[in-house]
Every structure is written in structure tokens, then in C-alpha cells.
């Protein structure tokens, strides 16, 4: 299973979710744009948020399936990022994320994605990290691109949102992407 971890990059902190995050997670989970692209319960209530923060997040880590982290920026919860669909034998995992409305467009999520993916590849010895994004979610696709991920293709009807089935764009970052052409130069963090 993934260890409990706190990751820092500049003002950005990726850390375990806590009870104090429930109110913010409730607000952000109910946000119209978040509801458009994620199949969260609708309406998204405090009960849903409390379960997510205090039960699902720890259970995902304990089962080895993944790791759920809050993204703190400027001493506020700016979103959530998680590792999921982890295959320990193949050393692959997927990263999902959502951003608080106030933090969108400021590079917070691309920095968080870059930070977490670097940690998974270098510190945890994974070979591949994927991001899957609905084809119409251009902002989320830009996040993956800014974090250094490579667009691979489209999985037809591979996801679902409240409006129905959606195609998903697959982005990847592999362990050899951590440096450019073996030069030893780190890939930019995305900010």
C-alpha cells in the first residue's frame, strides 16, 4: 500500500484529508462544473463529503488501491487528487483530480499533478501513471499537458458522467519521461 505522505512544492501541500475538510469538499463537490465532469452524487451533501474524507480515502489507502490527498494552497483546500486503479504487479496507477472553483486557472492543479506523479514514479518506483479525461473537458486536458503528460489516444465510451457515456482521452507519464532524452534534466513541474 502507499505510505501516508505529505508532499510539498512551493506553497502547495498535498496531504491526507481530515475532518476539517468536509465543509470545503461539500461545497466543491456540489460545484456545477465538478458535477458536469464527475459522476458524484447529485445533490452532493455533507454526508457524502464526510464519507469521502473519513471513510473512502483511508479505505482506499489501506486496501492498496490508491491514495487520496487534499491539495492545500494558500492555507486553503484547493482540491483533491488521488491515485486509483493501482496495479502493483505492473507498477501502474491512474491519477484523478478536481479543483476548487477559486483555484481554477492558476496552475495549482498542474503543479499538484506534476508533484504527485513525480513522487509515484521516482519515490514509489512505478513505471507508468495515467490520467483519463472526458474529451470535452478541455481545462482538465490542459492540466495533464502542463504537467508533462503525453496524450496517447481516446478510449471510446470508457467513462460516464451525469449526462451519460463519454469518451476519455488517455494521457500518460512513464518513468523514462522524468528526464529529457537521458540528459538528466528534470521535466518542468508545470507551474
C-alpha positions in Angstrom: 0.0 0.0 0.0 1.0 3.6 -0.4 2.6 5.2 2.7 1.0 8.1 4.4 2.7 11.1 2.9 2.8 14.9 2.8 4.3 16.3 -0.4 5.3 20.0 -0.7 6.2 22.1 -3.7 6.5 25.8 -3.0 3.2 26.9 -1.4 1.5 23.7 -2.5 0.9 20.9 0.1 -0.5 17.5 -0.8 -1.7 15.9 2.4 -4.3 13.4 3.9 -7.8 14.7 4.0 -9.1 15.5 7.5 -12.5 16.1 9.2 -11.9 19.9 8.9 -12.0 19.5 5.1 -15.6 18.2 5.0 -17.2 21.6 4.5 -15.0 22.6 1.6 -15.3 19.2 0.0 -19.1 19.5 0.2 -19.0 22.9 -1.5 -16.6 21.9 -4.2 -18.3 18.5 -4.8 -21.6 20.4 -5.4 -20.0 22.9 -7.8 -21.7 22.9 -11.2 -18.5 22.3 -13.2 -17.4 19.5 -10.9 -20.8 17.9 -11.3 -20.6 18.2 -15.1 -17.4 16.1 -15.3 -17.5 13.8 -12.3 -20.3 11.3 -11.6 -20.6 12.4 -7.9 -23.9 12.1 -6.1 -26.2 15.0 -7.0 -27.0 16.7 -4.8 -23.7 16.4 -3.1 -24.2 16.6 0.6 -22.2 16.9 3.7 -22.9 13.3 4.4 -21.3 12.3 1.1 -18.3 14.5 1.8 -17.8 13.2 5.3 -17.9 9.6 4.0 -15.4 10.5 1.3 -12.9 12.2 3.6 -13.2 9.9 6.7 -14.0 6.5 5.2 -13.3 6.2 1.5 -10.0 8.0 1.5 -8.5 5.9 4.3 -10.0 2.6 3.0 -8.5 3.2 -0.5 -5.1 3.6 1.0 -5.4 0.6 3.4 -6.6 -1.7 0.6 -3.6 -0.7 -1.6 -6.0 0.5 -4.4 -4.7 4.1 -4.2 -4.2 7.2 -2.2 -6.5 10.3 -1.7 -4.8 13.6 -0.9 -6.1 17.1 -0.3 -4.4 19.9 -2.1 -3.7 22.9 0.1 -2.7 26.2 -1.4 -2.5 29.5 0.5 -3.7 27.6 3.6 -7.0 26.6 1.9 -8.2 23.4 0.4 -7.8 23.9 -3.3 -8.9 20.5 -4.5 -8.4 16.7 -4.3 -6.0 14.5 -6.2 -5.9 10.7 -5.9 -4.2 7.6 -7.1 -6.6 4.9 -8.2 -6.8 1.6 -10.2 -3.3 0.8 -8.9 -1.7 -2.3 -10.3 1.2 -3.2 -8.0 2.5 -6.0 -10.2 2.6 -3.9 -13.3 3.6 -0.8 -11.3 0.9 1.4 -12.9 -1.7 3.7 -11.5 -4.2 6.4 -12.6 -4.4 9.9 -11.1 -7.8 11.7 -10.9 -8.3 15.2 -9.6 -10.8 18.1 -9.2 -10.2 21.7 -8.4 -12.0 24.2 -6.2 -13.6 26.9 -8.3 -11.5 29.7 -6.7 -8.2 27.8 -7.6 -9.0 27.1 -11.3 -6.8 28.7 -13.9 -3.9 29.4 -11.5 -1.6 26.4 -12.2 -2.5 24.8 -8.9 -3.7 21.5 -10.3 -1.0 21.1 -12.9 1.6 21.6 -10.1 -0.2 19.1 -7.9 -0.4 16.6 -10.7 3.3 17.1 -11.5 4.3 16.7 -7.8 2.3 13.5 -7.2 3.3 11.9 -10.5 7.0 12.6 -9.8 6.6 11.1 -6.3 4.9 7.9 -7.7 7.5 7.4 -10.4 10.6 8.2 -8.5 9.9 7.5 -4.8 7.5 4.6 -5.3 9.2 3.0 -8.3 6.2 3.0 -10.6 6.6 2.6 -14.3 3.5 4.4 -15.6 1.0 7.0 -14.5 -2.2 7.7 -16.4 -4.8 10.4 -16.5 -8.1 9.9 -18.2 -10.2 12.9 -19.1 -13.5 13.3 -20.9 -13.0 14.5 -24.4 -15.0 17.7 -23.8 -13.2 18.6 -20.6 -10.5 20.9 -22.2 -9.4 22.5 -19.0 -8.5 19.1 -17.4 -6.7 18.1 -20.6 -4.6 21.3 -20.3 -3.7 20.3 -16.7 -2.3 17.0 -17.9 -0.4 18.6 -20.7 1.1 21.3 -18.5 2.2 18.6 -16.0 4.2 16.9 -18.8 1.9 14.1 -19.7 1.7 12.7 -23.2 -1.6 12.4 -25.0 -1.9 8.8 -26.2 -5.4 8.4 -27.6 -9.1 8.1 -26.9 -11.0 5.3 -25.2 -14.4 5.2 -26.7 -17.4 5.2 -24.3 -15.0 4.4 -21.4 -16.4 6.9 -18.8 -19.7 8.2 -17.6 -21.0 11.5 -16.2 -24.5 12.6 -15.3 -25.3 13.3 -18.9 -24.3 9.7 -20.0 -21.4 7.8 -21.5 -18.3 9.8 -22.6 -15.1 9.1 -24.5 -11.9 9.5 -22.4 -8.6 10.9 -23.6 -5.7 9.0 -22.1 -2.6 10.8 -21.0 0.5 9.1 -19.6 3.8 9.8 -17.9 6.3 7.0 -17.7 9.4 6.6 -15.7 11.7 7.4 -18.6 9.8 10.8 -19.1 11.3 12.0 -15.8 14.3 13.3 -17.7 14.6 14.5 -21.2 16.4 12.2 -23.6 18.6 10.9 -20.7 20.2 14.3 -20.2 19.5 14.3 -16.5 17.4 17.5 -16.9 14.2 17.2 -14.8 10.9 17.6 -16.6 9.4 21.0 -15.6 6.9 21.0 -12.7 4.1 22.6 -14.7 3.9 26.0 -12.9 
